[in-house]
Amino acid sequence: MQRALFALISICFFARTALPQKATALDSVFLSVPKSQANDTARIRQLVKAIFPFYVTEPKNCYEKARQVLAMAKKAHYIKGQAGAYMTMATASQFLGNTRQASRYYMYALRLYEKLNDRVAVGRTYNNLGALYQDQRNYRQAVECYLQSLKIREEIYDTAGVAATYNNIGCVYAEMEQLPEAEEFLFKSLELEKQLTNYGGMAKSYICIGQLMGIRQDWKNAEEMFMKAIPILDSLHDNLSKGVCYSGLASSCVYMRHYKEGIPFALKAISILEPLEAKPQLEIVYTNLCELYAKTGQYEYAIAYFKLLADIREEIYDANIASQSEELLVKYEDEKKRKRIAILEKEKITDKLTQARQNMFVVITSGVAVLLGLTIVFISVFQQQRKKNLNAQLQKTKIELEYITLRSQMNPHFVFNSLNSIQRLYVEGKAELANESMADFSSLMRKVLDNSTRSHISLKEEIDTLKLYLDVEKLRCDGLVNYSIAVDEAVDVHNILVPPLVIQPFAENAIWHGILPKKEIGHITIAIYKNHNDRLECTVSDNGIGYKENNGEANKNHNSKGIHITEKRLGNKIKIENLALGGTRVTLILPEHT
C-alpha cells in the first residue's frame, strides 16, 4: 500500500501545469478559443494550452478534445501542435488508468519533440514516461527515464524541472525500498522548491517525505508532513493531490492501528476523489476503508465497501482490456494501409514497365520482364512473412486478453458469494466464526489486489494466497472440504517467482467439480517438489468423482478453455488423470524465475 501511494503521488504531480481555478466546463473553454484569420497554428497552440488542465476534472472529455486538436494539427502539418495533443491524450489516459494507451501517446510525442529539438519538452516527456513506468512498477525503466530528464534539465538550467525530477527519483527509490537514497533525493527536492517558493512542489515533497516516514514507521513525523501539505493544496485548489494526501493519512492510521481515527480521513479522501472519477486512487482508499471498518467491528460497512472495491476493480480491468483491443485495431488498420500502399506502388511500377517495353528492343524488354518477376516474388514473400508475424502477434495478444478477462471475471463473482456466506454466519449467530472469516477474507482480497498487476510473485506469496482462498472456500462449503499443502524442503519458496493465481483454478475445479458433486466430506492434497529433471512440479489431487464422470458439455468447454490458457502461461502441457481409488490428479510444471 505504501508503494502504491508513491506511484499515485507521481501521477498527480507529473505535469506541472496549474489546475483550473474555476469549475468552467471544458466545452465552453474549447468553444471560446477564437479562430485565427491567418492560419490555424495559433488556435491550435491556444487549444492545447486551454484543454490540458482538465485532465483531472474532465479526463474523458479532455481526451476527446485532444483528439480533435490532433486532427486539426495533422491537417495543418503543425508538428508542435501534434506533439502537444499527444501529450494531453497521454496524460488523460494515464489518469484514467489506461497505461498501455498512455505509453503509446507519450512515445509519439517524444519522437516529435526530438524532431523539433525542443529540449524543454523532451525533458518533460521523459519525466512523464518515468511516472508512467513507476505506476506500472517497472522501476528500472522509471529510473532511466527520470535520469535522462534530469540530465537534460540540468543542461538547460531548468531548476524547477530539476527539483521535480529529484522528487520523482526519490519516490522510485522509496518504492524499491532503498530508503537512504530516497531520503537524499526527496530532501534535495524540498530544499530547491523552498528556494523557488514553489508551493505546489513543496506540497509534493511534504507528501512524499511523509510517506517515507511511514515506511520507516515514524508515524508522528509522517502525519506532520501530510498536515503541512493540506493547507497548501487548499490554496492551490488541487483537489486530486489533497485527496491523495487524505488517503496517505488513512494509510498511516491503518499501519499505526489507529483504526477509528483513520475512518474520517478515508471518508474525506472518498468525498474528494469520487467526483473526479479517480479510479486507481479510489481503489486504494476503498481497500483501506474495508480494513478500518473491519478492525472496528463495523462489518456491515466493511462488506459494503468490499462490494464497491470489487466494482471499481472490474471497471479498471475492463478499461485495460478495451485499451488492448483498441491497440490491436490500430495495428490492424495500419497494416491494411501499408498493404494498400504496397499494391499501389506495385501497380505504378507495372505501368511504367509496360510503357518502357513499348519503346525498347526485345532484349531490353525481356530483361525488364525478368526483373519485374523477381520484384513481384520478393514482394509476395515479404508480405507473406509480415502476415505470418502479425498473426503470431495477434494470437499471443489474444491469449493474454483471454487470461486477463478470465481473471477479472473471477474476482467479483467470488467476492459476492463469499460475502453472502459471511453474512449467513452473522444471521445464524456465529459472530466469532464470522469475525475470523472476515479477517481471512480481508487478507485474501488485499493479496489479490496487490498481485493483480504483477506478472510474477514469490512461490511463498502464491502458497499464502492459496491457503486463504481454500479457507474461505471451506467456509462456503460448510466443512465438506479439507486440504493439505506439502512443499519439499529443496524448494526455495522465498526466491522462486511464479505467475500469480496459477494453482488456484485447479483447486477450485477440485472443489466444485470433484468433491461437492460427491456430496460427502472430501480432501484436496497439494504437493510442490523438484521432479527427476530438477524442474518445479505441482500436483493437485482430490478424492472426488473423477475427471471423466464430471465432464458435462458446458463444463468441458469451460475447463478446456481455462486449461489451454494456463498451458500457454506455463509454456508446457498439463497432465490430468483419474486415480485408481477415485478422484483426480492434476500435474503441472511451474516455470521458475529468480
Secondary structure in CASP SS format (residue, H / E / C, confidence):
PFRMAT SS
TARGET T0000
AUTHOR 0000-0000-0000
METHOD secondary structure of the structure
MODEL  1
M C 1.00
Q H 1.00
R H 1.00
A H 1.00
L H 1.00
F H 1.00
A H 1.00
L H 1.00
I H 1.00
S H 1.00
I H 1.00
C H 1.00
F H 1.00
F C 1.00
A C 1.00
R C 1.00
T C 1.00
A C 1.00
L C 1.00
P C 1.00
Q C 1.00
K C 1.00
A C 1.00
T C 1.00
A C 1.00
L H 1.00
D H 1.00
S H 1.00
V H 1.00
F H 1.00
L H 1.00
S H 1.00
V C 1.00
P C 1.00
K C 1.00
S C 1.00
Q C 1.00
A C 1.00
N C 1.00
D C 1.00
T H 1.00
A H 1.00
R H 1.00
I H 1.00
R H 1.00
Q H 1.00
L H 1.00
V H 1.00
K H 1.00
A H 1.00
I H 1.00
F H 1.00
P H 1.00
F H 1.00
Y H 1.00
V C 1.00
T C 1.00
E C 1.00
P H 1.00
K H 1.00
N H 1.00
C H 1.00
Y H 1.00
E H 1.00
K H 1.00
A H 1.00
R H 1.00
Q H 1.00
V H 1.00
L H 1.00
A H 1.00
M H 1.00
A H 1.00
K H 1.00
K H 1.00
A C 1.00
H C 1.00
Y C 1.00
I H 1.00
K H 1.00
G H 1.00
Q H 1.00
A H 1.00
G H 1.00
A H 1.00
Y H 1.00
M H 1.00
T H 1.00
M H 1.00
A H 1.00
T H 1.00
A H 1.00
S H 1.00
Q H 1.00
F H 1.00
L C 1.00
G C 1.00
N C 1.00
T H 1.00
R H 1.00
Q H 1.00
A H 1.00
S H 1.00
R H 1.00
Y H 1.00
Y H 1.00
M H 1.00
Y H 1.00
A H 1.00
L H 1.00
R H 1.00
L H 1.00
Y H 1.00
E H 1.00
K H 1.00
L H 1.00
N C 1.00
D C 1.00
R H 1.00
V H 1.00
A H 1.00
V H 1.00
G H 1.00
R H 1.00
T H 1.00
Y H 1.00
N H 1.00
N H 1.00
L H 1.00
G H 1.00
A H 1.00
L H 1.00
Y H 1.00
Q H 1.00
D H 1.00
Q C 1.00
R C 1.00
N C 1.00
Y H 1.00
R H 1.00
Q H 1.00
A H 1.00
V H 1.00
E H 1.00
C H 1.00
Y H 1.00
L H 1.00
Q H 1.00
S H 1.00
L H 1.00
K H 1.00
I H 1.00
R H 1.00
E H 1.00
E H 1.00
I C 1.00
Y C 1.00
D C 1.00
T H 1.00
A H 1.00
G H 1.00
V H 1.00
A H 1.00
A H 1.00
T H 1.00
Y H 1.00
N H 1.00
N H 1.00
I H 1.00
G H 1.00
C H 1.00
V H 1.00
Y H 1.00
A H 1.00
E H 1.00
M C 1.00
E C 1.00
Q C 1.00
L H 1.00
P H 1.00
E H 1.00
A H 1.00
E H 1.00
E H 1.00
F H 1.00
L H 1.00
F H 1.00
K H 1.00
S H 1.00
L H 1.00
E H 1.00
L H 1.00
E H 1.00
K H 1.00
Q H 1.00
L H 1.00
T C 1.00
N C 1.00
Y H 1.00
G H 1.00
G H 1.00
M H 1.00
A H 1.00
K H 1.00
S H 1.00
Y H 1.00
I H 1.00
C H 1.00
I H 1.00
G H 1.00
Q H 1.00
L H 1.00
M H 1.00
G H 1.00
I H 1.00
R C 1.00
Q C 1.00
D C 1.00
W H 1.00
K H 1.00
N H 1.00
A H 1.00
E H 1.00
E H 1.00
M H 1.00
F H 1.00
M H 1.00
K H 1.00
A H 1.00
I H 1.00
P H 1.00
I H 1.00
L H 1.00
D H 1.00
S H 1.00
L H 1.00
H C 1.00
D C 1.00
N H 1.00
L H 1.00
S H 1.00
K H 1.00
G H 1.00
V H 1.00
C H 1.00
Y H 1.00
S H 1.00
G H 1.00
L H 1.00
A H 1.00
S H 1.00
S H 1.00
C H 1.00
V H 1.00
Y H 1.00
M H 1.00
R C 1.00
H C 1.00
Y H 1.00
K H 1.00
E H 1.00
G H 1.00
I H 1.00
P H 1.00
F H 1.00
A H 1.00
L H 1.00
K H 1.00
A H 1.00
I H 1.00
S H 1.00
I H 1.00
L H 1.00
E H 1.00
P H 1.00
L H 1.00
E C 1.00
A C 1.00
K H 1.00
P H 1.00
Q H 1.00
L H 1.00
E H 1.00
I H 1.00
V H 1.00
Y H 1.00
T H 1.00
N H 1.00
L H 1.00
C H 1.00
E H 1.00
L H 1.00
Y H 1.00
A H 1.00
K H 1.00
T C 1.00
G C 1.00
Q C 1.00
Y H 1.00
E H 1.00
Y H 1.00
A H 1.00
I H 1.00
A H 1.00
Y H 1.00
F H 1.00
K H 1.00
L H 1.00
L H 1.00
A H 1.00
D H 1.00
I H 1.00
R H 1.00
E H 1.00
E H 1.00
I H 1.00
Y H 1.00
D H 1.00
A H 1.00
N H 1.00
I H 1.00
A H 1.00
S H 1.00
Q H 1.00
S H 1.00
E H 1.00
E H 1.00
L H 1.00
L H 1.00
V H 1.00
K H 1.00
Y H 1.00
E H 1.00
D H 1.00
E H 1.00
K H 1.00
K H 1.00
R H 1.00
K H 1.00
R H 1.00
I H 1.00
A H 1.00
I H 1.00
L H 1.00
E H 1.00
K H 1.00
E H 1.00
K H 1.00
I H 1.00
T H 1.00
D H 1.00
K H 1.00
L H 1.00
T H 1.00
Q H 1.00
A H 1.00
R H 1.00
Q H 1.00
N H 1.00
M C 1.00
F C 1.00
V H 1.00
V H 1.00
I H 1.00
T H 1.00
S H 1.00
G H 1.00
V H 1.00
A H 1.00
V H 1.00
L H 1.00
L H 1.00
G H 1.00
L H 1.00
T H 1.00
I H 1.00
V H 1.00
F H 1.00
I H 1.00
S H 1.00
V H 1.00
F H 1.00
Q H 1.00
Q H 1.00
Q H 1.00
R H 1.00
K H 1.00
K H 1.00
N H 1.00
L H 1.00
N H 1.00
A H 1.00
Q H 1.00
L H 1.00
Q H 1.00
K H 1.00
T H 1.00
K H 1.00
I H 1.00
E H 1.00
L H 1.00
E H 1.00
Y H 1.00
I H 1.00
T H 1.00
L H 1.00
R H 1.00
S H 1.00
Q H 1.00
M H 1.00
N H 1.00
P H 1.00
H H 1.00
F H 1.00
V H 1.00
F H 1.00
N H 1.00
S H 1.00
L H 1.00
N H 1.00
S H 1.00
I H 1.00
Q H 1.00
R H 1.00
L H 1.00
Y H 1.00
V H 1.00
E C 1.00
G C 1.00
K C 1.00
A H 1.00
E H 1.00
L H 1.00
A H 1.00
N H 1.00
E H 1.00
S H 1.00
M H 1.00
A H 1.00
D H 1.00
F H 1.00
S H 1.00
S H 1.00
L H 1.00
M H 1.00
R H 1.00
K H 1.00
V H 1.00
L H 1.00
D H 1.00
N H 1.00
S C 1.00
T C 1.00
R C 1.00
S C 1.00
H C 1.00
I E 1.00
S E 1.00
L H 1.00
K H 1.00
E H 1.00
E H 1.00
I H 1.00
D H 1.00
T H 1.00
L H 1.00
K H 1.00
L H 1.00
Y H 1.00
L H 1.00
D H 1.00
V H 1.00
E H 1.00
K H 1.00
L H 1.00
R H 1.00
C C 1.00
D C 1.00
G C 1.00
L C 1.00
V E 1.00
N E 1.00
Y E 1.00
S E 1.00
I E 1.00
A E 1.00
V E 1.00
D C 1.00
E C 1.00
A C 1.00
V C 1.00
D C 1.00
V C 1.00
H C 1.00
N C 1.00
I C 1.00
L E 1.00
V E 1.00
P C 1.00
P C 1.00
L C 1.00
V C 1.00
I C 1.00
Q H 1.00
P H 1.00
F H 1.00
A H 1.00
E H 1.00
N H 1.00
A H 1.00
I H 1.00
W H 1.00
H H 1.00
G H 1.00
I H 1.00
L H 1.00
P H 1.00
K H 1.00
K C 1.00
E C 1.00
I C 1.00
G E 1.00
H E 1.00
I E 1.00
T E 1.00
I E 1.00
A E 1.00
I E 1.00
Y E 1.00
K E 1.00
N C 1.00
H C 1.00
N C 1.00
D C 1.00
R C 1.00
L E 1.00
E E 1.00
C E 1.00
T E 1.00
V E 1.00
S E 1.00
D E 1.00
N C 1.00
G C 1.00
I C 1.00
G C 1.00
Y C 1.00
K H 1.00
E H 1.00
N H 1.00
N C 1.00
G C 1.00
E H 1.00
A H 1.00
N H 1.00
K H 1.00
N H 1.00
H H 1.00
N H 1.00
S H 1.00
K H 1.00
G H 1.00
I H 1.00
H H 1.00
I H 1.00
T H 1.00
E H 1.00
K H 1.00
R H 1.00
L H 1.00
G C 1.00
N C 1.00
K C 1.00
I C 1.00
K E 1.00
I E 1.00
E E 1.00
N E 1.00
L C 1.00
A C 1.00
L C 1.00
G C 1.00
G C 1.00
T E 1.00
R E 1.00
V E 1.00
T E 1.00
L E 1.00
I E 1.00
L C 1.00
P C 1.00
E C 1.00
H E 1.00
T C 1.00
END
